[in-house]
């Protein structure tokens, strides 16, 4: 299997997902703007989304995929099917209990996430209602994570990569069609978004069944007592315990930032959310794609005892991070206003919302390289079934993040922009520490040529940044609001031209595509 082709396939569908996601967020921004109601929705959606990252994409995947890959390599598909059946049975039981507790405890969860919403009782109550309605989303997405782990281990990347598009389509329909209907019926239109989230979760889970059936791995629920006794279930739970703590630390940082933002004024949570959505575009496109492809391959390589191949996979992933994430980080910092204006500056999203979102995006951009590098470096530990080391690093970084919040938000009076910057700087520290840990234990030995490659990528990114900064200053992007087609055209021209300059400079400096070809 050509790993670059596999990563490109995942990136292509992730790109489609991000484009539809941006279309969704643009529609939501235009219809609802940044207000107490949108803060309520963002808080309500963040709660099940936080748990999804905590259990589904985070701790569960980190624990399950390496054990699944090892099982398939060592004992074959039939024995691995028993592992999948048992894990699926236990997962369903846990999810049902979690969803019930979440629905009952929604008021407490909303208060813990954003106590500042209580200044607007209607918004707080709306957040509670939407949290209860959307909480089953965590159940759907955890089962989707199980299916994705199986499909990716079998090197079937298309369905898991394309699945998120369905959530975006469902929410676009909810914002564009259902929300106005709710308004006509006398129902608060923001509630339509929560209906879109639930529909999206159902659709994402439904498309997994045919894909799993085609490879003969559609889970069959077993008797609970039988499932709990399976040796693999115990191993997954044992690996999940520290992984849950590690992901909890990252999510706790997000929770604290949301809590702080809720006290900084109406609209602050939404400004951070819109900036985060733009930052998630390259993070998902590059980091998620590399992580999805690397984790099963690293697990299989580790099971074979191929240390050189293990190190080579990490080196390949890190070079792609520098090649693609560095210019994206430069673009977010130098071209932030045109990006935010073109995507969100419509309808109720006014010029002040634009300005405040731009400063947040620049803070996130400062740490983008670290955010994406973590997606490559963390699997380097997970594939070795070491979930404890990333936890220890994450705990220390959490403490550092809060110290930076004090410095940036209050001492330097940066406000909500300081919250974004603290996350960005913390990600760089986290990535650097993970890299140091992999090198110290000998899991990763850099291949020759890194010094030259960093100079090449750095020079190309410098020229890219200069060009994009000039483009950002050449036009009044906010004033082009009345002519969205023209603004979109200029944005496309600037980005396409910048990308052409970047890769042309790399070619002139001696970087060739064949350097990134690798089979796994």
Secondary structure, 3 states (H helix, E strand, C coil): CEHHHHHHHHHHHHHHHHHHHHHHHHHHHHHHCCCHHHHHHHHHHHHHHHHHHHHHHHHHHHHHHHHHHHHHHHHCHHHHHHHHHHHHHHHHHHHHHHHHHHHHCHHHHHHHHCHHHHHCHHHHHHHHHHHHHHCHHHHHHHHHHHHHHHHHHCCCCHHHHHHHHHHHHHHHHHHHHHHHHHHHCCCCCCHHHHHHHHHHHHHHHHHHHHHHHHCCCCCCCCCHHHHHHCHHHHHHHHHHHHHHHHHHHHHHHHHHHHHHHHCCCCCHHHHHHHHHHHHHHHHHHHHHHHHHHHHHHHHHHHHHCCHHHHHHHHHHHHHHHHHHHHHHHHHHHHCHHHHHHHHHCCCCCCHHHHHHHHHHHHHHHHCHHHHHHHHHHHHHHHCCCCCHHHHHHHHHHHHHHHHHHHHHHHHCCCCHHHHHHHHHHHHHHHHHHHHHHHHHCCCCCCCCCHHHHHHHHHHHHHHHHHHHHHHHHHCCCCHHHHCHHHHHHHHHHHHHHHHHHHHHHHHHCCCCHHHHCCEC
